[in-house]
């Protein structure tokens, strides 16, 4: 099985961390291909960033289809480009927010999300509602840390994230916490131990969900909602993305 894990930003150190987390949980025989797009933002911290990151995700899925990938994980907690990726992929595609929320719903009565800059809260609130998880979500806690601070040597970002996770359990009544950034993918075991409750990394959860779906012999339905894009001309710099239908 070949799974492409796409970090939608262009920060390679984060991609390497995400790839390591994916490989740590992958079953024997599963090949993990961790990539960043050739174009796009260095971090994703708002609607504008997400719009451009989605193009990079689509580009990597198109390449993955040519490379024979069996499934895809979109390793950003905003799940950018998820619907479009499903329209062009034969196999399953999951976003890490979606994967983490569904996993949390199976192991606890409620979850909290701990993430980065406060400006991203509306994006996460939207996804909680879109995925039908409003009744499960106890809180969304933002650390107000820039995403790339997780990559800085000597930063206290990890300690701040751990403290917010602890408060989510103790103050908000959450049974588990979702690590709301792909850059936190290496912290799952550490935070779980520190807070005495499950901390869910959507990258790891996403890989296991893709493995299960592929092993069931299932792929993305092409009947209605995720049917292939309609053939029509695309002009200008997007002309090479013209769908064949």
N, C-alpha and C positions, 0 to 999 in steps of 0.2 A: 504494500500500500504506500502511496506517495501523497503526502499532505503538504501543501504550501501554506506557510504561516506568514501572513503579510503584515509587517509593521507599516502603517500608512504614512508615518513620517520618515524623514530622510536621515535620522541620527543613527549611524551604524552601530555605535556602542549599545544603544537600546535594542537594536535588532539582534545583536549577538546575545544579549541577556534573555530576550524573548525566545530565541532559538534554543538556548540551553534549557530553559524551563519546559519547553515543548518536548525536547528529547528526553528529559528526565522522566516523563510520564508515558511516553510512547511505548507501545507494545513491541516486542522483538519482531523485526521484519518491517516495521513502519519506518519509512524514510521521511524525515522532516527537512523541508527546504524553507529556510527563514530568509526573507528578503525585505528590502525597502525599495520603494519606487525610485526611478531615476530622476523624478521631478517631484516638487511639492515642498511643504513647510517642514522645518526642522522639528517642530512640535505642533500639536493640535490643541488649540485652546479657545475655540469659538466657532461660530457658524462659517465665517469666512475661510478659516483654515480647513474646516471639514469639506467645504465645497471643492477646494483644489486637491485635497487628499483623496477624495473619491475618484478623481480621474486616475491617480496613480494606482489605486486599488483595481480599477477596471483594467488598466494596462497589464497589471501582473496576473490577473485572472485569465485574460486573453492569452498571454504567454503560457500560463499553466495548462490551458486546454491543449495547446500545441505540444506541450511537454509531456502530456499524459498524466497529469495530476488527478488523483481520485477525489480530492476535497480540499477545502480552503478554510482557514481561520483568519478573520480580520482582527488584528491585535491592537485595536484602539477602543476605549470604552464608549466612544460615541457611535461605534459600528458604522463608520462612513462608507457609503457606496454599497451597503449590504443588498438592498433590493435589486440594484442594477447588476451586481455580481451574480445573483441567483438567476437572472434572466439569461446570462451568457455561459453559465457553468452547467455541465451535465450532472456532476456530482454535488454533494451537499456543501453549503457554505454557511458558516455560523460566525456571528460577531461575539466578542468576548463579554460584552454586557449581557447580551441575550443568554449566552451559555452560563454565565455566573448566576443570573437570576433564576433560571430554570433549575440549576443544581441546588441553589439555596432553598428553593421551594420544596425540595424532596427531603431535606435533612433538618429543617427547623420551621418554627411557626412564624418567623418573621426575620427580615434581614435589614441591615443598614449598609449604605454605600459610603465609603471613605475615598475621597478623591482630591483633586488639586485646587486650581484657582476657582474662586467663587463664581466667576462669570460663566463657568460651565454647568452650574447647577440647573438652569432651565433645560439644557440639553438632556440631562439625566432624568429630570422630572418627566420630560416628554417620553423618553424610552420606557420608564417605569409604567406609564399609562399605556403606551403603545403595545407593550408586551403583556398587558393584563395583570400586572403585579402590584397595583396600587394597594390592595388589601394586605400584601405581604411586606411592603416597605415601611419600616419603622422610622427611618430618618435618612437624610443625605447630609453627610458632614464634609465640608470642604476645608482643606488645610491652608488655603491661600498661598501655596507654594507653586512656583513655576515648574512645569513638568521637567525641564532639564536640570533642575536642582537635584533630582534623584540620581543624576549621572556625575555629580561633582564630588571629588575626593574631599573628605573632611566636612561635608555638609551634615547638618543635624536633621535632614529631611526624614530619614528613616525613623528617628526617635519621635518626631512630631506625628508621623503616620501611625506609629504604634499607640501613642497616647490617644489619638482620636478614635482608633479602633476599640481601645479599652473603654472609653467613655460611651461609645455606641452600645456596647454590651451592658455596661453598668447603669447608665442613665436613660437609655432609650428603649431598653427591653428587647434588644435584638438577640436572636439566637446565634446568628453568624454575621460576618461582615464580608462585603464584596470589595476587593481591592480595585478601585475605580480608575486604573491607569495601567497600560501595558508595561510601563516602566517599573511597576511594583511586582512584576512576575517572579522575581527571585526572593520575595519576602514571605511567601505563603506559610512555609513551615515555621519560620521564626516568629511571625505574628501570632499564628495559632497557639504556639507554646506560651508566648507572653501574655495573651489575654484569656487563655483557658477555654477557647471556643473556636469553631472553624473559621478560618480566613480563606476565602475562595479566590483563587487566581483564575480569571476567565480564560487565559491562554491554555492552562492545563486542562480546565474543564472542556474547553472547545476542542482540543485534540482528542480527548476521550469520546466526546459526542460524535465527532466525525468518524472515528474508528468504528464505533457501534453502528452508525447509520450505513456505512459502506459494507460492513460485515453482514448486515441484514439484507444486502443487495438492493438498497434503496438509493435513489438520487433525487434531484430537484424536479418536481412535477412541472411539466410544460403545457398543461392543459389551459390554465387561465391566468392566475396572478403572476406567475413567473415564466410565462411563455416567452419565446425568443423575441428580441426587439424587432419591430416591423421594419422591413427594408425601405429605406428612403435615403435621399442624398444628404450627406453632411458636408458642409463647405468650410473653407478656410483652414485654420490649423488643426481642426478636428476631422478633416476629410478622411484620414486613414482609420478612423473609428466607425466609418459608415457600416451599418449593420447589413448583413446579407439576407436576414429574414429566416 
